[in-house]
Amino acid sequence: MNFIDTDIFVIDKLFPNDDRYENNKAFLNKAEEKFTSIFNLFELLGIASFNLNEVELMKIFKGFGETYDLKILYPSTAFISVNGFVEALFEETFQKIKLKMNFQDALILVVAEEHHCSKFVTWNTKHFIDRTYLSVQTPKEFLED
């Protein structure tokens, strides 16, 4: 299971002139079993909101899974109460924050780990390496495997 971080979608959607665009696109086309989280999708929408209008944002939101042929993951509720869910999610997120992560990255990583993804693919490897048991690599490194 290949978990894809937000920066890959940002480059694909907003920065076609980025030096990493070709490797980024090749990765998105080659990777199988692709996943991301609802938090990644909303992070992308927040970034894109500065450049896109409401209709364009809605198109990304409604068709995201189909566009990238991936599944969007949500935090696991594990049949617990709402309070128990929120408490568990933030406790796990806090454990990541203690490893010197920002809130958004910590929340995203918690979801990737909860769903037992095998690889975490991002251009921002330094944000995740040594903070997870998942294999963390760039799209370029993924393509070289």
C-alpha atoms as a printed R data frame, in Angstrom:
    type eleno elety resid chain resno       x      y       z
1   ATOM     1    CA   MET     A     1   0.000  0.000   0.000
2   ATOM     2    CA   ASN     A     2   1.557  3.250  -1.180
3   ATOM     3    CA   PHE     A     3   0.525  6.262   0.872
4   ATOM     4    CA   ILE     A     4   0.925  9.535  -1.052
5   ATOM     5    CA   ASP     A     5   1.633 12.823   0.718
6   ATOM     6    CA   THR     A     6   0.062 16.154  -0.211
7   ATOM     7    CA   ASP     A     7   3.128 17.705  -1.848
8   ATOM     8    CA   ILE     A     8   2.917 15.237  -4.734
9   ATOM     9    CA   PHE     A     9  -0.622 16.339  -5.572
10  ATOM    10    CA   VAL     A    10   0.307 20.006  -5.170
11  ATOM    11    CA   ILE     A    11   3.078 19.664  -7.760
12  ATOM    12    CA   ASP     A    12   0.789 17.740 -10.104
13  ATOM    13    CA   LYS     A    13  -2.109 20.190  -9.866
14  ATOM    14    CA   LEU     A    14  -0.404 23.550  -9.424
15  ATOM    15    CA   PHE     A    15   3.260 23.460 -10.427
16  ATOM    16    CA   PRO     A    16   3.828 21.857 -13.863
17  ATOM    17    CA   ASN     A    17   7.073 23.841 -14.215
18  ATOM    18    CA   ASP     A    18   8.580 22.361 -11.041
19  ATOM    19    CA   ASP     A    19  11.856 20.485 -11.681
20  ATOM    20    CA   ARG     A    20  10.327 17.407 -10.028
21  ATOM    21    CA   TYR     A    21   7.167 17.414 -12.166
22  ATOM    22    CA   GLU     A    22   8.237 14.667 -14.597
23  ATOM    23    CA   ASN     A    23   9.292 12.240 -11.843
24  ATOM    24    CA   ASN     A    24   6.171 13.216  -9.925
25  ATOM    25    CA   LYS     A    25   3.903 12.427 -12.895
26  ATOM    26    CA   ALA     A    26   5.755  9.185 -13.685
27  ATOM    27    CA   PHE     A    27   5.284  8.066 -10.085
28  ATOM    28    CA   LEU     A    28   1.558  8.867 -10.114
29  ATOM    29    CA   ASN     A    29   1.157  6.901 -13.349
30  ATOM    30    CA   LYS     A    30   3.248  3.894 -12.256
31  ATOM    31    CA   ALA     A    31   2.323  3.388  -8.610
32  ATOM    32    CA   GLU     A    32  -0.336  0.836  -7.791
33  ATOM    33    CA   GLU     A    33  -2.366  0.473  -4.612
34  ATOM    34    CA   LYS     A    34  -2.391  4.226  -4.024
35  ATOM    35    CA   PHE     A    35  -3.815  5.781  -0.887
36  ATOM    36    CA   THR     A    36  -3.944  9.185   0.742
37  ATOM    37    CA   SER     A    37  -5.904 10.562   3.680
38  ATOM    38    CA   ILE     A    38  -8.842 12.900   3.924
39  ATOM    39    CA   PHE     A    39  -6.436 15.264   5.681
40  ATOM    40    CA   ASN     A    40  -4.140 15.302   2.639
41  ATOM    41    CA   LEU     A    41  -7.079 16.090   0.387
42  ATOM    42    CA   PHE     A    42  -8.145 19.009   2.574
43  ATOM    43    CA   GLU     A    43  -4.567 20.246   2.836
44  ATOM    44    CA   LEU     A    44  -4.414 20.268  -0.979
45  ATOM    45    CA   LEU     A    45  -7.745 22.073  -1.209
46  ATOM    46    CA   GLY     A    46  -6.533 24.712   1.246
47  ATOM    47    CA   ILE     A    47  -3.372 25.312  -0.777
48  ATOM    48    CA   ALA     A    48  -5.265 25.312  -4.082
49  ATOM    49    CA   SER     A    49  -7.920 27.718  -2.763
50  ATOM    50    CA   PHE     A    50  -5.513 30.606  -3.330
51  ATOM    51    CA   ASN     A    51  -5.307 29.834  -7.067
52  ATOM    52    CA   LEU     A    52  -8.580 28.135  -8.000
53  ATOM    53    CA   ASN     A    53 -12.204 29.213  -7.935
54  ATOM    54    CA   GLU     A    54 -14.995 27.414  -6.089
55  ATOM    55    CA   VAL     A    55 -16.029 25.317  -9.108
56  ATOM    56    CA   GLU     A    56 -12.447 24.150  -9.693
57  ATOM    57    CA   LEU     A    57 -12.052 23.302  -5.997
58  ATOM    58    CA   MET     A    58 -15.301 21.331  -6.020
59  ATOM    59    CA   LYS     A    59 -14.104 19.379  -9.064
60  ATOM    60    CA   ILE     A    60 -10.945 18.356  -7.196
61  ATOM    61    CA   PHE     A    61 -12.914 17.505  -4.051
62  ATOM    62    CA   LYS     A    62 -15.613 15.407  -5.710
63  ATOM    63    CA   GLY     A    63 -13.425 13.533  -8.189
64  ATOM    64    CA   PHE     A    64 -10.145 13.195  -6.341
65  ATOM    65    CA   GLY     A    65 -10.152  9.425  -5.828
66  ATOM    66    CA   GLU     A    66 -11.125  8.752  -9.426
67  ATOM    67    CA   THR     A    67  -8.669 11.278 -10.866
68  ATOM    68    CA   TYR     A    68  -5.714  9.617  -9.174
69  ATOM    69    CA   ASP     A    69  -7.116  6.077  -9.040
70  ATOM    70    CA   LEU     A    70  -6.640  5.939  -5.293
71  ATOM    71    CA   LYS     A    71  -8.533  5.355  -2.107
72  ATOM    72    CA   ILE     A    72  -8.989  8.102   0.473
73  ATOM    73    CA   LEU     A    73  -8.363  6.883   4.010
74  ATOM    74    CA   TYR     A    74 -10.098  8.175   7.128
75  ATOM    75    CA   PRO     A    75  -8.983  7.845  10.753
76  ATOM    76    CA   SER     A    76 -10.031  4.524  12.210
77  ATOM    77    CA   THR     A    77 -13.008  4.736  14.546
78  ATOM    78    CA   ALA     A    78 -12.714  1.106  15.724
79  ATOM    79    CA   PHE     A    79 -16.319  1.068  16.953
80  ATOM    80    CA   ILE     A    80 -15.640  3.400  19.851
81  ATOM    81    CA   SER     A    81 -17.553  6.394  21.136
82  ATOM    82    CA   VAL     A    82 -17.057  9.813  19.570
83  ATOM    83    CA   ASN     A    83 -15.172 10.981  22.655
84  ATOM    84    CA   GLY     A    84 -13.032  7.847  22.618
85  ATOM    85    CA   PHE     A    85 -12.284  8.324  18.914
86  ATOM    86    CA   VAL     A    86 -11.233 11.955  19.338
87  ATOM    87    CA   GLU     A    87  -9.181 11.170  22.427
88  ATOM    88    CA   ALA     A    88  -7.372  8.261  20.719
89  ATOM    89    CA   LEU     A    89  -6.728 10.220  17.514
90  ATOM    90    CA   PHE     A    90  -5.231 13.178  19.339
91  ATOM    91    CA   GLU     A    91  -3.220 10.987  21.703
92  ATOM    92    CA   GLU     A    92  -1.644  9.186  18.727
93  ATOM    93    CA   THR     A    93  -1.083 12.510  16.980
94  ATOM    94    CA   PHE     A    94   0.551 13.943  20.105
95  ATOM    95    CA   GLN     A    95   2.924 10.965  20.197
96  ATOM    96    CA   LYS     A    96   4.092 11.982  16.703
97  ATOM    97    CA   ILE     A    97   4.323 15.661  17.639
98  ATOM    98    CA   LYS     A    98   6.686 14.684  20.463
99  ATOM    99    CA   LEU     A    99   8.979 13.394  17.701
100 ATOM   100    CA   LYS     A   100   9.191 16.996  16.434
101 ATOM   101    CA   MET     A   101   6.493 16.941  13.757
102 ATOM   102    CA   ASN     A   102   4.002 19.636  12.874
103 ATOM   103    CA   PHE     A   103   0.351 18.902  13.577
104 ATOM   104    CA   GLN     A   104  -0.730 18.291   9.974
105 ATOM   105    CA   ASP     A   105   2.136 15.889   9.210
106 ATOM   106    CA   ALA     A   106   1.533 14.051  12.493
107 ATOM   107    CA   LEU     A   107  -2.183 13.649  11.780
108 ATOM   108    CA   ILE     A   108  -1.475 12.371   8.260
109 ATOM   109    CA   LEU     A   109   1.147  9.904   9.473
110 ATOM   110    CA   VAL     A   110  -1.213  8.526  12.133
111 ATOM   111    CA   VAL     A   111  -3.758  7.654   9.422
112 ATOM   112    CA   ALA     A   112  -1.115  6.046   7.174
113 ATOM   113    CA   GLU     A   113   0.097  3.890  10.061
114 ATOM   114    CA   GLU     A   114  -3.424  2.984  11.230
115 ATOM   115    CA   HIS     A   115  -4.117  1.542   7.793
116 ATOM   116    CA   HIS     A   116  -0.804 -0.337   7.708
117 ATOM   117    CA   CYS     A   117   0.500  1.259   4.539
118 ATOM   118    CA   SER     A   118   3.889 -0.089   3.499
119 ATOM   119    CA   LYS     A   119   5.383  2.994   1.831
120 ATOM   120    CA   PHE     A   120   5.002  6.691   2.514
121 ATOM   121    CA   VAL     A   121   5.865  8.647  -0.625
122 ATOM   122    CA   THR     A   122   6.689 12.345  -0.286
123 ATOM   123    CA   TRP     A   123   9.151 14.935  -1.505
124 ATOM   124    CA   ASN     A   124   9.481 16.024   2.143
125 ATOM   125    CA   THR     A   125  11.199 12.887   3.440
126 ATOM   126    CA   LYS     A   126  12.972 14.800   6.212
127 ATOM   127    CA   HIS     A   127   9.566 15.463   7.818
128 ATOM   128    CA   PHE     A   128   8.879 11.724   8.217
129 ATOM   129    CA   ILE     A   129  12.118  9.707   8.316
130 ATOM   130    CA   ASP     A   130  12.915  8.421  11.822
131 ATOM   131    CA   ARG     A   131   9.360  9.185  12.919
132 ATOM   132    CA   THR     A   132   7.672  6.066  11.532
133 ATOM   133    CA   TYR     A   133   8.239  2.416  10.800
134 ATOM   134    CA   LEU     A   134   6.967  2.972   7.246
135 ATOM   135    CA   SER     A   135   9.390  3.054   4.343
136 ATOM   136    CA   VAL     A   136   9.675  6.757   3.460
137 ATOM   137    CA   GLN     A   137  10.842  7.664  -0.034
138 ATOM   138    CA   THR     A   138  10.550 10.273  -2.751
139 ATOM   139    CA   PRO     A   139   8.719  9.553  -5.995
140 ATOM   140    CA   LYS     A   140  12.131  9.416  -7.717
141 ATOM   141    CA   GLU     A   141  13.360  6.789  -5.249
142 ATOM   142    CA   PHE     A   142  10.120  4.841  -5.723
143 ATOM   143    CA   LEU     A   143  10.666  4.767  -9.489
144 ATOM   144    CA   GLU     A   144  14.253  3.546  -9.012
145 ATOM   145    CA   ASP     A   145  13.115  0.515  -6.918
